[in-house]
């Protein structure tokens, strides 16, 4: 969808972008090959041409930071198709809701192929987590912009999140999917195994206490499995939301 997008260009908002689509300017190539576009002065057109060429160069080199700076945050979903192979899904478990008073117990990172867990007191270290996250060009979370990312930044100040971020909690609302992650999973028919079905964040706190105090190995394994399902289920949700949003935003203009 990013190659059909123009809202990262100087002076182009959603209304002007839709007007371009209505005129048959459906992607970057159409724009560059059009010598004149009604409503855009020749001098301005030359400037925008250079911006598109710069965007194309950065996209071909998977330089997502270019779009992080230019694309409105609520439109980062448009990058999903081009960056899905270089994206990571993130979900954290904590001992409570306050980044000031509580701790991160598990950080789950999933790249669409492999799940990795970083566990407090075992392998959750700032440098190792930093090395892992630096591999990716796009971050995908559920409510991460309000919870996971601020929590991670508070606990690990050297982590950088200067890259596009799709928060499915808010993006999914644009296609009528609302509520928490478990509710959306149910609406989409995503199943959970019986031993973690019905579990909540409160249960995650309880399981951690069993591990921390009693060294209950089964409790830790269940907590990590709960985190794994949470983060892996973000992948089909992201696919679904992207496809639906693209159709909602762009399908009317495709001949």
Secondary structure, 3 states (H helix, E strand, C coil): CHHHCCCCCCCCCHHHHHHHHHCCCCCHHHHHHCCCECCECHHHHHHHHHHHHHHHHHHHCCCHHHHHHHCCHHHHHHHHHHHHHHEEEEEEEECCCCCCCCCEEEEEEECCCCEEEEECCCCCCHHHHHHHHCCCCEEEECCCCCCHHHHHHHHCCCCCCCCEEEEHHHHHHHHCCCCCHHHHHHHHCCCCCCCCCCCCHHHHHHHHHHHHHHCCHHHHHHHHHHHHHHHHHHHHHHHHHHHHHHHHHHHHHCC
